[in-house]
Amino acid sequence: MLDRALRWNELFSHWPDALRAELMKSARLVRYRRRTQVLASDRHKRELLAVVSGCLEISSMSSQGRKYVNALLGPGQVAPLVRLLADVPLPYDYHAHEDSVIVHLPCDAVIALLDAEPVLWRDVAKMALKRQRLSVVLLQNQMLNSVRGRVAATLMSVIHFYGMQVKAAASLPVRLSQNDLAAMLGLSRQTINKELGRLVAEGVIDMSYKRIRIVDPDKLAHIAAGTGPQ
């Protein structure tokens, strides 16, 4: 399972077989139940977390107990790249958003292998830049868009973060409750309910239990970009 997980991972799929085999020597595979905290014994431990199945939630909590969900990562994705740096504050927590299998990779072992094949640092840089671009777009939408546009942009960000190219009706690859969206947007659950209901009424999305299906991706993209009716 470790070998298959690394072969399908966005960062390690291009690594030579010999380097992946070496990385597996220090890797450990852990199964987590839904809502279980990852790295609970040491939240600052310098490890990369590669998702094999399920979903990894990256979040933080204010001193007033207010939760903010930064991202949801699915199978084949890895985080947090910032832990490859030794001197960066680590404000985020990690939880299994649903029952999940996650590979823990010590950052020192990953760095040693990257340094042995420096060209592989290019993949790290590309991934970091891609995520920065998504973060900047999401932040811009959060600051400048209407509430309706912010909800649409958040749904689009989940699609893009998973690397999906949605051209026709498709379900989001992760379960999202109204509470999850409220935590991602810093809005009340009542506001989220209202805006989702509006999108359903207009035929942009439909919903079942904690599942959101994108019915009209083009219209959702226009609303997210602020070019559709607000």
C-alpha positions, 0 to 999 in steps of 0.5 A, spaced: 500 500 500 505 504 501 508 503 494 502 504 491 500 510 495 507 514 493 506 512 486 499 515 485 501 521 489 502 528 486 509 529 489 512 523 489 509 519 482 515 522 478 520 520 483 525 514 481 523 507 483 529 507 487 528 513 491 521 512 492 523 505 495 528 509 500 523 513 502 518 508 504 523 505 509 522 512 514 514 512 512 509 510 516 501 508 514 496 510 519 488 509 519 484 515 522 477 515 524 473 521 522 474 527 525 480 524 529 486 529 530 492 527 526 499 529 529 495 529 536 501 527 540 506 533 537 502 538 532 509 541 530 512 535 528 515 536 521 512 530 517 509 531 510 502 527 510 500 524 504 493 522 503 491 515 501 484 515 502 479 519 505 480 526 506 485 531 510 482 537 513 487 543 514 484 548 519 486 553 525 482 555 531 482 562 534 482 564 541 475 565 542 474 558 539 472 560 532 474 555 527 477 556 520 478 551 515 483 552 510 483 546 505 480 539 504 485 534 501 483 528 498 487 521 495 493 523 492 495 529 495 500 531 500 501 537 505 504 541 508 509 543 504 511 549 508 514 543 513 520 542 509 522 549 512 525 548 519 524 555 521 516 557 519 511 557 525 506 552 524 499 555 526 494 549 523 491 543 525 490 537 521 484 532 522 481 526 518 475 529 515 472 522 514 475 515 515 482 516 512 488 512 511 494 517 511 502 516 510 507 520 514 513 522 511 519 525 516 521 531 512 528 530 514 528 524 510 524 527 504 529 533 504 535 528 504 532 525 498 530 531 494 538 534 495 540 527 492 536 529 486 536 536 486 532 536 479 526 533 484 525 540 488 522 543 481 516 539 482 516 541 490 516 549 487 511 547 482 506 545 487 507 550 492 506 556 486 500 552 484 497 552 491 499 559 492 495 561 486 489 558 488 490 561 495 491 568 492 485 567 488 481 565 493 483 570 498 481 575 492 474 572 492 473 572 499 475 580 500 472 583 493 466 578 492 459 578 494 457 572 499 453 569 493 460 569 489 464 567 495 460 561 496 461 559 489 468 561 489 469 556 495 466 550 491 470 552 485 476 552 490 475 545 492 474 542 485 481 546 483 484 543 489 483 536 487 485 537 480 478 536 477 476 539 470 469 539 471 466 540 464 459 537 465 455 535 472 459 532 477 459 531 484 464 534 489 470 529 491 469 530 498 463 531 503 461 538 505 456 540 510 453 547 511 458 547 517 464 545 513 462 551 508 461 556 514 468 554 517 471 555 510 468 562 509 467 565 516 459 565 515 453 563 519 450 556 517 444 560 516 447 564 511 450 558 508 443 555 507 440 561 504 446 561 499 446 554 497 438 554 497 439 559 492 444 556 487 439 549 488 433 553 486 437 556 480 439 549 477 447 551 479 447 545 484 443 540 487 444 537 494 443 530 498 446 528 505 453 532 505 454 531 498 454 537 493 453 536 485 455 541 480 449 541 475 452 547 471 459 548 472 460 554 467 454 558 471 458 557 478 464 559 475 461 566 472 458 567 479 465 565 483 468 570 478 463 575 480 461 576 472 454 572 473 448 575 477 449 576 484 
